[in-house]
Amino acid sequence: MAASTHWLATASAQAVLERGGNAFDAVVAGGFVLHLAEPHLNGPGGDLVGIFATADAPGEPIVLAGQGPAPAAATIEHYRSEGLELVPGAGGLAAAIPGAVDAWLLLLRDHGTMELGDVLSYAIGYAHDGVPLLPTTAATLRKVAPLFREHWTTSADLWLPEGGVPEPGELVRNPRYAAVLERLVAAGSSAADRAGRIDAARTEFLRELVGPAASRFLSAPHRHSHGGDHAAVITATDIAGFTATYEPALTAPFRGHTIAKAGPWCQGPALLEALRILDGFDDDRLDPSTELGAHTLLETIKLALADRDAYLGDGAAIDGLLTEEYAAQRRAEIGDTASREWRPGRLPGREPFRPPLRADDLASPGVGTGEPTVAAGGETRGDTCHIDVVDRWGNIVSVTPSGGWLQSSPTIPELGFCLGTRLQMTWLDESAPAALRPGARPRTTLTPTLVLRDGRAMMALGTPGGDQQEQWQLPMLLRMLVGRQSPQEAIDAPTLHSIALVDSFWPRTFSPAGAYVEDRLGEDVIAGLAARGHDVMRAGDWLLGRLSAVGIDRERGVLWAAANPRGMQGYAAGR
């Protein structure tokens, strides 16, 4: 079974499974197709976080770490000397080392079975022949077209053929990226074995292709999100030295299950903390479809996300964050009305970092939609995509790829893609756990989830959505693990999220008590949340969340998959 945020990625992954490939072959094939199918949401110059369990070790969740670190010259002193108070949201100065492609290839080498050329054939075909342009991609291009035409002319050359924005449904090709993928396949042609062929492709991508081209092109000053021009600091040496890795997962118990996430270099521990807090409530308080349940969920996630910004970062010590004692303290802070304070907890021996709380414009277009938004001045931000696969042998994998979206930074002409801007999630404050530091990974929002029961993996899930990723996964988990809904019912159900948080994306704003809800939540629930002090904003009936999931029902002896109907784009398939 396969499920993702775009039907072509799901179809490609399923095609690999039908040809005898395993879940890892399939997820890599689908992942590369996402570069073409959702280019405004991810790209080859971006990053990813994955989590998986193999059929041979179903009780050992492993994290695939494809988040590149900051370059050697990315120091707080340099960015301050450029007149910056924040890392920009767009432009090469915000580029971390691109980690997604190396991570995909590492996963394929170690856990897949098929040859690289076979796995990449789907993406190569779509790059040559074209992919129908999504309405959301077209909308993004319309918003950034002035920036492309006036400043990022190489992006205009690729995305604005003959100067105009392609229409939704129009086939969009990327022959330069097709050539890159074909070079990766050719690079390993003389290697003696499959692993050697894939390793040759990894070397070719980072050392021979991206490193020289990106460092040379982005070293020229170019427009950034705040309106200034800067040269990037990333070098070919930075890029050549990167290697994706595996890490043990961080876990927490909840209602007889074990929830597995990546560590404190992503926001995954915030979901685990939220579940630890909620585990102490009765079931009737955990239904997101009721006023009390929705209020409890919103207040819980606000506490967990405050702790995210106070304590999480690459290499951060979070001892005590997931203990029952700490969860009980945080649980006691949840009252009957909405808090309007930013409230981190106190971990033993640690002083919480307190980020600046900048006012947010709640009326800004696109806030809370889970799609990229572009401010009036041309500043851009991006979102991401997601894919899950489970196979007949019991391998199960969930990956959230992102970064390198087409509006991140200028397109590198030789490559047909740009670098991502994940460094915008770092602070230019050395006291922050997520401070900008050479060699440190920015604290990413990418956060897929693996669920285990009776010591074996039984579900993989995730969603795009930046700061909403944990918030949209949480109601799904509650509806399934407590409310006993089916996966598709839990995804389809009306959802909500808080924006009472410090935004992970530039310009890092804060809203004291904002909450977005789908109208299907019901008039009584929405009115009740407003009466409790939440600044409620309606998002329409079907807008929030882009969840997908796959799983293993061992009692029935079947596999399952489920995908998001919102936007008529996600798809689940299998047999």
Secondary structure in CASP SS format (residue, H / E / C, confidence):
PFRMAT SS
TARGET T0000
AUTHOR 0000-0000-0000
METHOD secondary structure of the structure
MODEL  1
M C 1.00
A E 1.00
A E 1.00
S E 1.00
T C 1.00
H C 1.00
W H 1.00
L H 1.00
A H 1.00
T H 1.00
A H 1.00
S H 1.00
A H 1.00
Q H 1.00
A H 1.00
V H 1.00
L H 1.00
E H 1.00
R C 1.00
G C 1.00
G C 1.00
N C 1.00
A H 1.00
F H 1.00
D H 1.00
A H 1.00
V H 1.00
V H 1.00
A H 1.00
G H 1.00
G H 1.00
F H 1.00
V H 1.00
L H 1.00
H H 1.00
L H 1.00
A H 1.00
E C 1.00
P C 1.00
H C 1.00
L C 1.00
N C 1.00
G C 1.00
P C 1.00
G E 1.00
G C 1.00
D E 1.00
L E 1.00
V E 1.00
G E 1.00
I E 1.00
F E 1.00
A E 1.00
T C 1.00
A C 1.00
D C 1.00
A C 1.00
P C 1.00
G C 1.00
E C 1.00
P C 1.00
I E 1.00
V E 1.00
L E 1.00
A E 1.00
G E 1.00
Q C 1.00
G C 1.00
P C 1.00
A E 1.00
P C 1.00
A C 1.00
A C 1.00
A C 1.00
T C 1.00
I H 1.00
E H 1.00
H H 1.00
Y H 1.00
R H 1.00
S H 1.00
E C 1.00
G C 1.00
L C 1.00
E C 1.00
L C 1.00
V C 1.00
P C 1.00
G C 1.00
A C 1.00
G C 1.00
G H 1.00
L H 1.00
A H 1.00
A C 1.00
A C 1.00
I C 1.00
P C 1.00
G C 1.00
A H 1.00
V H 1.00
D H 1.00
A H 1.00
W H 1.00
L H 1.00
L H 1.00
L H 1.00
L H 1.00
R H 1.00
D H 1.00
H H 1.00
G C 1.00
T C 1.00
M C 1.00
E C 1.00
L H 1.00
G H 1.00
D H 1.00
V H 1.00
L H 1.00
S H 1.00
Y H 1.00
A H 1.00
I H 1.00
G H 1.00
Y H 1.00
A H 1.00
H H 1.00
D H 1.00
G C 1.00
V E 1.00
P E 1.00
L C 1.00
L C 1.00
P H 1.00
T H 1.00
T H 1.00
A H 1.00
A H 1.00
T H 1.00
L H 1.00
R H 1.00
K H 1.00
V H 1.00
A H 1.00
P H 1.00
L H 1.00
F H 1.00
R H 1.00
E H 1.00
H C 1.00
W C 1.00
T H 1.00
T H 1.00
S H 1.00
A H 1.00
D H 1.00
L H 1.00
W H 1.00
L C 1.00
P H 1.00
E H 1.00
G H 1.00
G C 1.00
V C 1.00
P C 1.00
E C 1.00
P C 1.00
G C 1.00
E C 1.00
L E 1.00
V E 1.00
R C 1.00
N C 1.00
P H 1.00
R H 1.00
Y H 1.00
A H 1.00
A H 1.00
V H 1.00
L H 1.00
E H 1.00
R H 1.00
L H 1.00
V H 1.00
A H 1.00
A H 1.00
G C 1.00
S C 1.00
S C 1.00
A C 1.00
A C 1.00
D C 1.00
R H 1.00
A H 1.00
G H 1.00
R H 1.00
I H 1.00
D H 1.00
A H 1.00
A H 1.00
R H 1.00
T H 1.00
E H 1.00
F H 1.00
L H 1.00
R H 1.00
E H 1.00
L H 1.00
V H 1.00
G H 1.00
P H 1.00
A H 1.00
A H 1.00
S H 1.00
R H 1.00
F H 1.00
L H 1.00
S C 1.00
A C 1.00
P C 1.00
H E 1.00
R E 1.00
H C 1.00
S C 1.00
H C 1.00
G C 1.00
G C 1.00
D E 1.00
H E 1.00
A C 1.00
A C 1.00
V C 1.00
I C 1.00
T C 1.00
A H 1.00
T H 1.00
D H 1.00
I H 1.00
A H 1.00
G C 1.00
F C 1.00
T C 1.00
A C 1.00
T E 1.00
Y E 1.00
E E 1.00
P E 1.00
A C 1.00
L E 1.00
T E 1.00
A E 1.00
P E 1.00
F E 1.00
R C 1.00
G C 1.00
H E 1.00
T E 1.00
I E 1.00
A E 1.00
K E 1.00
A C 1.00
G C 1.00
P C 1.00
W C 1.00
C E 1.00
Q C 1.00
G H 1.00
P H 1.00
A H 1.00
L H 1.00
L H 1.00
E H 1.00
A H 1.00
L H 1.00
R H 1.00
I H 1.00
L H 1.00
D C 1.00
G C 1.00
F C 1.00
D C 1.00
D H 1.00
D H 1.00
R H 1.00
L C 1.00
D C 1.00
P C 1.00
S C 1.00
T C 1.00
E H 1.00
L H 1.00
G H 1.00
A H 1.00
H H 1.00
T H 1.00
L H 1.00
L H 1.00
E H 1.00
T H 1.00
I H 1.00
K H 1.00
L H 1.00
A H 1.00
L H 1.00
A H 1.00
D H 1.00
R H 1.00
D H 1.00
A H 1.00
Y H 1.00
L C 1.00
G C 1.00
D C 1.00
G C 1.00
A C 1.00
A C 1.00
I C 1.00
D C 1.00
G C 1.00
L C 1.00
L C 1.00
T C 1.00
E H 1.00
E H 1.00
Y H 1.00
A H 1.00
A H 1.00
Q H 1.00
R H 1.00
R H 1.00
A C 1.00
E C 1.00
I C 1.00
G C 1.00
D C 1.00
T C 1.00
A C 1.00
S C 1.00
R C 1.00
E C 1.00
W C 1.00
R C 1.00
P C 1.00
G C 1.00
R C 1.00
L C 1.00
P C 1.00
G C 1.00
R C 1.00
E C 1.00
P C 1.00
F C 1.00
R C 1.00
P C 1.00
P C 1.00
L C 1.00
R E 1.00
A E 1.00
D C 1.00
D C 1.00
L C 1.00
A C 1.00
S C 1.00
P C 1.00
G C 1.00
V C 1.00
G C 1.00
T C 1.00
G C 1.00
E C 1.00
P C 1.00
T C 1.00
V E 1.00
A C 1.00
A C 1.00
G C 1.00
G C 1.00
E C 1.00
T E 1.00
R C 1.00
G C 1.00
D C 1.00
T E 1.00
C C 1.00
H C 1.00
I E 1.00
D E 1.00
V E 1.00
V E 1.00
D C 1.00
R C 1.00
W C 1.00
G C 1.00
N C 1.00
I E 1.00
V E 1.00
S E 1.00
V E 1.00
T E 1.00
P E 1.00
S E 1.00
G C 1.00
G C 1.00
W C 1.00
L C 1.00
Q C 1.00
S C 1.00
S C 1.00
P C 1.00
T C 1.00
I E 1.00
P C 1.00
E C 1.00
L C 1.00
G C 1.00
F E 1.00
C C 1.00
L E 1.00
G C 1.00
T C 1.00
R H 1.00
L H 1.00
Q H 1.00
M H 1.00
T C 1.00
W E 1.00
L C 1.00
D C 1.00
E C 1.00
S C 1.00
A C 1.00
P C 1.00
A C 1.00
A E 1.00
L C 1.00
R C 1.00
P E 1.00
G C 1.00
A C 1.00
R C 1.00
P C 1.00
R C 1.00
T E 1.00
T C 1.00
L C 1.00
T C 1.00
P C 1.00
T E 1.00
L E 1.00
V E 1.00
L E 1.00
R E 1.00
D C 1.00
G C 1.00
R E 1.00
A E 1.00
M E 1.00
M E 1.00
A E 1.00
L E 1.00
G E 1.00
T C 1.00
P C 1.00
G C 1.00
G H 1.00
D H 1.00
Q H 1.00
Q H 1.00
E H 1.00
Q H 1.00
W H 1.00
Q H 1.00
L H 1.00
P H 1.00
M H 1.00
L H 1.00
L H 1.00
R H 1.00
M H 1.00
L H 1.00
V C 1.00
G C 1.00
R C 1.00
Q C 1.00
S C 1.00
P H 1.00
Q H 1.00
E H 1.00
A H 1.00
I H 1.00
D H 1.00
A C 1.00
P C 1.00
T C 1.00
L E 1.00
H E 1.00
S E 1.00
I C 1.00
A C 1.00
L C 1.00
V E 1.00
D C 1.00
S C 1.00
F C 1.00
W C 1.00
P C 1.00
R C 1.00
T E 1.00
F E 1.00
S C 1.00
P C 1.00
A C 1.00
G E 1.00
A E 1.00
Y E 1.00
V E 1.00
E C 1.00
D H 1.00
R H 1.00
L H 1.00
G C 1.00
E H 1.00
D H 1.00
V H 1.00
I H 1.00
A H 1.00
G H 1.00
L H 1.00
A H 1.00
A H 1.00
R C 1.00
G C 1.00
H C 1.00
D E 1.00
V E 1.00
M E 1.00
R E 1.00
A C 1.00
G C 1.00
D C 1.00
W C 1.00
L C 1.00
L C 1.00
G C 1.00
R C 1.00
L C 1.00
S E 1.00
A E 1.00
V E 1.00
G E 1.00
I E 1.00
D E 1.00
R C 1.00
E C 1.00
R C 1.00
G C 1.00
V E 1.00
L E 1.00
W E 1.00
A E 1.00
A E 1.00
A E 1.00
N C 1.00
P C 1.00
R C 1.00
G C 1.00
M C 1.00
Q C 1.00
G C 1.00
Y E 1.00
A E 1.00
A E 1.00
G C 1.00
R C 1.00
END
